[in-house]
Amino acid sequence: MGLKIEELLVGRYMSEYPISVKPDIPFETVVEFMAESRFATLIVMEEEKSMPIGIFTERDIIKHVVSGKSMNQSIKQELIQPFISVTPDTTIVEAARLMIIKKSRILVFVDADKLVGTITASDMLRAFGETDKAPSLEKVISKTVYHCPFETTVLDAVKLLDEKNIGSVLVTRDSLYGIFTQRDLVRVLAKEEDLQGSVGNYSSFPLITADRNILANEAAKIMASKNIKRLGLTKNDSLVGIVTARDIVDAYQMNM
């Protein structure tokens, strides 16, 4: 028997000891660090013990690459994302509600000024996978799936991510689907690879999929176990949609 969803608290699933950077750090340094550490989110702080002034994400890297600006430029010259504060005793469901309604990242504070962690959509997947509550994904599935051929340049794929405000694009080769994500872009930049190279060379093949009618808790289990944020959905062996970690968070907060 799974855990009751009302009993799941942020403190049990949050990522502790969040990593912070100063706003004057250059993009290229941040990219290298994010690639090595596999962090998708960094806290931006003026000083080590000060309050955060915002959050830097892989999405900010996409926008910077598309702008064509220098990688030597500091991150403070770009928009730094705002955040919402919760405590370790906040329920996962309430944190999910705030994440979706406020369209924001979430930081965890013990006291008003003591930052102890972050809670992301991926962290929430681990929580939802431990419950018996299983909402339908029907209302949150992305049925419009953007894709590009294997030979598309990395830069053109990144421009598509920016234009459509999405975190991944499917890559096609013959009858197979792969996926290129924000995280893949970070790796490309860290290795100083040519952005005119084929995006397929930096994509994950094959795309991990599940049946179209899978329920939210089972999808959460698969994604947490595979350490992925996106799951392809199929019907009669044909790809009909995709669900993201944030979509699953949305499904749960809508059903409470």
KAMOZI-V859977 format. One record per backbone hydrogen bond with DSSP energy under -1.0 kcal/mol. NH is the residue of the N-H (numbers start at 1). CO is the residue of the C=O. If there is no record, write none. Layout:
# KAMOZI-V859977
((NH,CO) (NH,CO))
This chain:
# KAMOZI-V859977
((3,130) (7,4) (8,5) (10,90) (11,88) (12,9) (13,10) (14,10) (15,118) (17,116) (21,43) (25,22) (27,73) (28,71) (30,26) (31,27) (32,28) (33,29) (34,30) (35,31) (36,32) (37,33) (38,34) (42,56) (43,19) (44,54) (45,21) (50,47) (53,44) (54,44) (55,81) (56,42) (58,40) (62,58) (63,59) (64,60) (65,61) (66,62) (67,63) (73,70) (75,25) (76,23) (77,74) (78,75) (81,55) (84,105) (86,107) (90,87) (92,8) (95,91) (96,92) (97,93) (98,94) (99,95) (100,96) (101,97) (102,98) (104,99) (107,84) (108,117) (109,86) (110,114) (116,108) (117,108) (118,15) (119,106) (124,120) (125,121) (126,122) (127,123) (128,124) (129,125) (130,127) (131,128) (140,137) (141,137) (142,242) (148,170) (150,172) (152,149) (154,197) (155,195) (157,153) (158,154) (159,155) (160,156) (161,157) (162,158) (163,159) (164,160) (166,161) (169,180) (170,146) (171,178) (172,148) (173,176) (176,173) (178,171) (179,204) (180,169) (182,167) (185,181) (186,182) (187,183) (188,184) (189,185) (190,186) (191,187) (192,189) (193,188) (197,194) (199,152) (200,150) (201,198) (202,199) (203,200) (204,179) (207,177) (210,232) (212,234) (214,211) (216,135) (219,215) (220,216) (221,217) (222,218) (223,219) (224,220) (225,221) (226,222) (228,223) (231,243) (232,208) (233,241) (234,210) (235,238) (238,235) (240,233) (241,233) (242,142) (243,231) (245,229) (248,244) (249,245) (250,246) (251,247) (252,248) (253,249) (254,250))
